[in-house]
Amino acid sequence: MVDVDTAMRASAYDKRKRARGGSGDKEEPKSRELEPFKPDEHAVKEVADAYSMWLVILYGLGIALFMRYVFMPTTTEPSRILWVLPVSLAATVPSLHKLVIPSRYVELYTGGNWFRACFLFVFSWLALTFVLSNPPLSDIAPPTTSNGIDIQEADGIIDSSWGGGEYSLEIDRDEVHVVMGLGVADNIEAETAKVLITLTHKGNTLILANDTAGNLTDAMTLFEEQDSGDWLRGNETSLTRKVNLGPKVTNRGEDIPLAWDLGMLEPGTYELHIEMSESRENMGPWEVNEWSKDWEIKISQTG
């Protein structure tokens, strides 16, 4: 058993011994010398990195061209394989280096090089695909609604909500006057989009539109006649200057705003079906770009 006083004396003796250069543990002196810079080795590594960079960029370009002009024309619509296949090809990047680049450069690559090369390939392919698939070179996006649908304020509507493809109205009477609006949006020439809109209730179907957006002049006129501040979902404002950009349902100048007077509607569920399509020559890869959506307008009476 060692008491506290004995332990403290032993510790003090050990410190004095190390101070006199005794056999106590000594800290290894830290080296302050810099590793010598070897310009030749550095230049070779830079050349190897340059070879890798250009090989990966060209590989990404080749895959983007193949997917856009060879693979995509064999399909009829967007699918998961269009991005799963190119991303999976990132696993072939190291093998491609070993096949194309001289071995004296490949030997210099480390795990970090392979990691950066794979990421550069993915982002190169992705950026080039965006360029090849969007205007002015192409247009793969079908026309859609600008921002869902909206309804004008009217006497009897006491509450409303929009979400999950369902527009809910609470009314305090047996029926209410409903004016519905939406916007047609597309990358280019939204007025040429073919629009089909139907409203179904209790087995009865009403065709609201079946023409190109530019020809729906009555619907455009009705939207313009509505008070822009009376749409139930309100107006869109800019994040910086808080400027009023117009109704949330369609606030872009290039979109086609449309509205329909649905008349007096009673409580119930109204099924809204919307189809939009476009067909342009030399804007591939698909002959027709189509989009469709099914929404519901639910009206419930309270009180």
C-alpha positions as CSV (number, residue, x, y, z in Angstrom):
1,M,0.0,0.0,0.0
2,V,1.5,3.4,-1.0
3,D,0.3,6.5,0.9
4,V,-0.3,9.9,-0.7
5,D,2.9,11.4,0.7
6,T,5.1,8.7,-0.8
7,A,3.5,9.0,-4.2
8,M,4.0,12.7,-4.3
9,R,7.7,12.4,-3.3
10,A,8.2,9.8,-6.1
11,S,6.6,12.1,-8.6
12,A,8.7,15.0,-7.6
13,Y,11.9,12.9,-7.9
14,D,10.9,11.7,-11.3
15,K,10.5,15.3,-12.5
16,R,13.9,16.4,-11.2
17,K,15.4,13.3,-12.8
18,R,14.0,14.2,-16.2
19,A,15.1,17.8,-15.8
20,R,18.7,16.7,-15.3
21,G,18.6,14.5,-18.4
22,G,17.9,11.3,-16.6
23,S,16.2,8.2,-18.0
24,G,12.7,9.7,-17.9
25,D,10.6,9.7,-21.1
26,K,11.7,12.4,-23.5
27,E,9.4,14.0,-26.1
28,E,10.5,13.5,-29.7
29,P,11.6,16.8,-31.2
30,K,9.2,17.9,-33.9
31,S,10.7,18.3,-37.3
32,R,10.5,21.8,-38.8
33,E,11.8,20.8,-42.2
34,L,9.6,21.1,-45.2
35,E,9.4,18.4,-47.7
36,P,11.4,19.3,-50.8
37,F,9.4,20.5,-53.8
38,K,10.0,18.4,-56.9
39,P,8.9,20.3,-60.0
40,D,9.1,17.2,-62.2
41,E,6.9,15.1,-60.1
42,H,4.4,17.9,-59.7
43,A,4.3,18.5,-63.4
44,V,3.6,14.9,-64.1
45,K,0.7,14.8,-61.6
46,E,-0.8,18.0,-63.2
47,V,-0.7,16.3,-66.6
48,A,-2.3,13.2,-65.1
49,D,-5.1,15.3,-63.6
50,A,-5.6,17.2,-66.9
51,Y,-6.0,13.9,-68.8
52,S,-8.5,12.7,-66.2
53,M,-10.6,15.9,-66.3
54,W,-10.9,16.0,-70.1
55,L,-11.5,12.3,-70.4
56,V,-14.4,12.5,-67.9
57,I,-15.9,15.6,-69.6
58,L,-15.8,13.9,-73.0
59,Y,-17.3,10.7,-71.5
60,G,-20.1,12.7,-70.0
61,L,-20.7,14.5,-73.3
62,G,-20.8,11.2,-75.2
63,I,-23.3,9.6,-72.8
64,A,-25.5,12.8,-73.0
65,L,-25.5,12.7,-76.8
66,F,-26.2,8.9,-76.8
67,M,-29.1,9.2,-74.4
68,R,-30.6,12.2,-76.2
69,Y,-30.3,11.2,-79.8
70,V,-30.1,7.4,-79.6
71,F,-31.9,6.1,-76.5
72,M,-34.6,8.7,-75.8
73,P,-36.2,8.4,-79.3
74,T,-36.8,4.7,-78.6
75,T,-39.1,5.7,-75.7
76,T,-42.4,7.6,-75.7
77,E,-42.2,9.4,-72.3
78,P,-39.9,10.2,-69.4
79,S,-38.9,7.2,-67.4
80,R,-36.5,6.3,-64.5
81,I,-34.1,4.6,-66.8
82,L,-33.2,7.9,-68.4
83,W,-31.2,8.9,-65.3
84,V,-30.5,5.6,-63.6
85,L,-28.5,4.3,-66.6
86,P,-26.1,7.3,-66.9
87,V,-25.6,7.5,-63.1
88,S,-24.8,3.8,-63.0
89,L,-22.1,4.4,-65.6
90,A,-20.1,6.4,-63.1
91,A,-18.8,3.0,-61.8
92,T,-17.0,2.5,-65.2
93,V,-14.9,5.7,-64.8
94,P,-11.8,4.0,-63.2
95,S,-11.8,1.3,-65.8
96,L,-12.1,3.8,-68.6
97,H,-9.0,5.6,-67.2
98,K,-7.0,2.4,-67.2
99,L,-8.1,1.6,-70.7
100,V,-7.4,5.0,-72.3
101,I,-4.7,6.9,-70.2
102,P,-1.1,5.6,-70.2
103,S,-0.3,3.5,-67.1
104,R,2.5,5.8,-65.9
105,Y,-0.3,8.4,-65.2
106,V,-2.9,5.9,-63.9
107,E,-0.4,4.8,-61.2
108,L,-0.5,8.3,-59.8
109,Y,-4.3,8.3,-59.2
110,T,-5.6,7.7,-55.7
111,G,-9.0,7.1,-54.2
112,G,-9.6,10.8,-54.1
113,N,-9.0,11.1,-57.9
114,W,-11.6,8.4,-58.6
115,F,-14.1,10.1,-56.3
116,R,-13.7,13.5,-58.0
117,A,-13.7,11.9,-61.4
118,C,-17.0,10.1,-60.8
119,F,-18.7,13.3,-59.5
120,L,-17.3,15.3,-62.5
121,F,-18.8,12.7,-64.9
122,V,-22.2,12.8,-63.3
123,F,-22.4,16.6,-63.2
124,S,-21.0,16.9,-66.8
125,W,-23.6,14.5,-68.1
126,L,-26.4,16.2,-66.1
127,A,-25.4,19.7,-67.3
128,L,-25.1,18.7,-71.0
129,T,-28.4,16.8,-70.8
130,F,-30.2,19.9,-69.7
131,V,-28.7,21.8,-72.6
132,L,-29.7,19.1,-75.1
133,S,-33.2,18.6,-73.8
134,N,-34.4,22.1,-73.4
135,P,-35.1,25.1,-75.7
136,P,-33.7,26.1,-78.1
137,L,-32.3,22.7,-79.0
138,S,-35.2,20.6,-77.8
139,D,-38.3,20.5,-75.6
140,I,-39.1,17.5,-73.5
141,A,-41.4,19.2,-71.0
142,P,-45.1,19.0,-71.7
143,P,-47.4,22.0,-71.1
144,T,-49.0,22.1,-67.6
145,T,-51.0,24.4,-65.3
146,S,-49.0,27.3,-63.9
147,N,-49.9,26.7,-60.3
148,G,-52.9,24.5,-59.9
149,I,-56.4,26.0,-59.9
150,D,-58.1,28.8,-58.0
151,I,-61.6,30.1,-57.4
152,Q,-63.0,33.6,-57.2
153,E,-64.5,34.9,-53.9
154,A,-68.2,34.8,-53.9
155,D,-71.1,35.4,-51.5
156,G,-71.6,32.2,-49.4
157,I,-68.0,31.0,-49.4
158,I,-66.8,31.2,-45.8
159,D,-63.6,29.1,-46.0
160,S,-61.4,27.5,-48.6
161,S,-58.2,25.4,-49.0
162,W,-56.0,24.0,-51.7
163,G,-53.6,21.1,-51.4
164,G,-53.0,17.5,-52.5
165,G,-55.0,18.0,-55.7
166,E,-58.1,18.9,-53.7
167,Y,-59.9,22.3,-53.6
168,S,-62.2,22.5,-50.6
169,L,-65.0,25.1,-50.2
170,E,-67.2,25.6,-47.2
171,I,-70.4,27.5,-47.9
172,D,-73.2,28.7,-45.6
173,R,-76.1,28.2,-48.1
174,D,-77.5,25.6,-50.4
175,E,-75.5,26.6,-53.5
176,V,-72.8,29.0,-54.4
177,H,-71.6,30.8,-57.6
178,V,-68.2,29.4,-58.7
179,V,-65.7,30.9,-61.2
180,M,-62.6,28.7,-61.6
181,G,-59.3,29.8,-63.1
182,L,-56.0,28.3,-64.1
183,G,-53.0,29.1,-66.2
184,V,-51.4,27.2,-69.1
185,A,-47.6,27.1,-68.9
186,D,-45.0,25.8,-71.3
187,N,-41.3,26.3,-72.1
188,I,-42.2,28.0,-75.4
189,E,-45.4,29.0,-77.2
190,A,-47.9,28.1,-74.5
191,E,-50.7,29.3,-76.7
192,T,-50.2,26.3,-79.0
193,A,-50.8,23.7,-76.3
194,K,-53.9,21.6,-76.8
195,V,-56.1,21.8,-73.7
196,L,-58.9,19.4,-72.7
197,I,-60.8,20.1,-69.4
198,T,-63.9,18.3,-68.1
199,L,-65.9,18.6,-64.9
200,T,-67.9,15.6,-63.8
201,H,-70.5,15.5,-61.0
202,K,-73.0,12.7,-60.3
203,G,-72.2,11.1,-63.7
204,N,-72.8,14.3,-65.7
205,T,-69.7,15.6,-67.6
206,L,-69.3,19.2,-68.7
207,I,-66.5,19.9,-71.3
208,L,-65.0,23.3,-70.3
209,A,-62.3,23.4,-73.0
210,N,-61.2,21.3,-76.0
211,D,-58.9,23.4,-78.2
212,T,-55.5,25.1,-78.2
213,A,-54.9,27.5,-75.4
214,G,-54.6,30.5,-77.8
215,N,-58.1,29.8,-79.2
216,L,-59.8,29.8,-75.8
217,T,-60.5,33.6,-76.1
218,D,-63.7,33.5,-74.1
219,A,-61.9,31.9,-71.2
220,M,-59.0,34.4,-71.4
221,T,-61.5,37.3,-71.5
222,L,-63.3,36.0,-68.4
223,F,-60.1,35.7,-66.5
224,E,-59.1,39.3,-67.3
225,E,-62.6,40.5,-66.2
226,Q,-62.1,39.0,-62.8
227,D,-60.8,41.1,-59.9
228,S,-57.2,40.0,-59.5
229,G,-57.4,40.5,-55.8
230,D,-60.4,38.3,-55.2
231,W,-58.9,34.9,-56.0
232,L,-59.2,32.8,-52.8
233,R,-55.5,31.7,-52.8
234,G,-54.4,35.3,-53.1
235,N,-51.6,37.0,-55.0
236,E,-47.9,36.2,-55.4
237,T,-45.3,38.6,-54.1
238,S,-41.6,38.8,-54.8
239,L,-39.3,37.8,-52.0
240,T,-37.1,40.9,-52.2
241,R,-39.2,43.9,-53.0
242,K,-42.6,42.5,-51.9
243,V,-44.0,43.5,-55.3
244,N,-47.4,42.1,-56.2
245,L,-46.8,39.7,-59.1
246,G,-50.5,38.8,-59.7
247,P,-52.7,35.9,-58.7
248,K,-50.9,32.8,-57.4
249,V,-52.8,30.6,-59.9
250,T,-50.9,32.2,-62.8
251,N,-48.5,35.1,-62.3
252,R,-46.1,34.8,-65.3
253,G,-46.7,37.0,-68.3
254,E,-45.9,34.2,-70.7
255,D,-48.6,31.9,-69.4
256,I,-52.1,31.8,-70.7
257,P,-54.7,32.7,-68.0
258,L,-58.1,31.0,-68.4
259,A,-61.3,31.1,-66.4
260,W,-64.7,29.4,-66.5
261,D,-68.0,30.3,-65.0
262,L,-69.2,27.0,-63.5
263,G,-72.6,28.5,-62.4
264,M,-74.3,27.8,-59.1
265,L,-72.9,24.6,-57.6
266,E,-74.4,22.6,-54.7
267,P,-72.5,20.7,-52.0
268,G,-70.7,17.6,-53.4
269,T,-67.6,16.4,-55.0
270,Y,-66.8,17.6,-58.5
271,E,-64.1,15.7,-60.5
272,L,-61.9,17.9,-62.6
273,H,-59.9,16.2,-65.4
274,I,-57.2,18.2,-67.3
275,E,-55.1,17.1,-70.3
276,M,-52.5,19.1,-72.1
277,S,-50.3,18.2,-75.0
278,E,-48.0,19.6,-77.6
279,S,-46.5,18.5,-80.9
280,R,-43.7,20.3,-82.7
281,E,-41.4,19.3,-85.5
282,N,-37.7,19.2,-84.9
283,M,-38.2,19.6,-81.1
284,G,-37.9,15.8,-80.2
285,P,-37.2,13.4,-78.9
286,W,-40.9,12.5,-78.6
287,E,-43.5,13.3,-81.2
288,V,-46.0,14.4,-78.6
289,N,-45.5,15.7,-75.1
290,E,-48.5,14.9,-72.9
291,W,-49.6,15.8,-69.3
292,S,-52.8,15.0,-67.5
293,K,-54.1,15.5,-64.0
294,D,-57.2,14.7,-62.0
295,W,-58.3,17.0,-59.2
296,E,-61.4,17.4,-57.1
297,I,-63.5,20.4,-56.0
298,K,-65.2,19.5,-52.8
299,I,-68.0,21.7,-51.6
300,S,-69.5,21.3,-48.1
301,Q,-72.3,23.2,-46.4
302,T,-71.8,24.3,-42.8
303,G,-74.4,25.7,-40.4
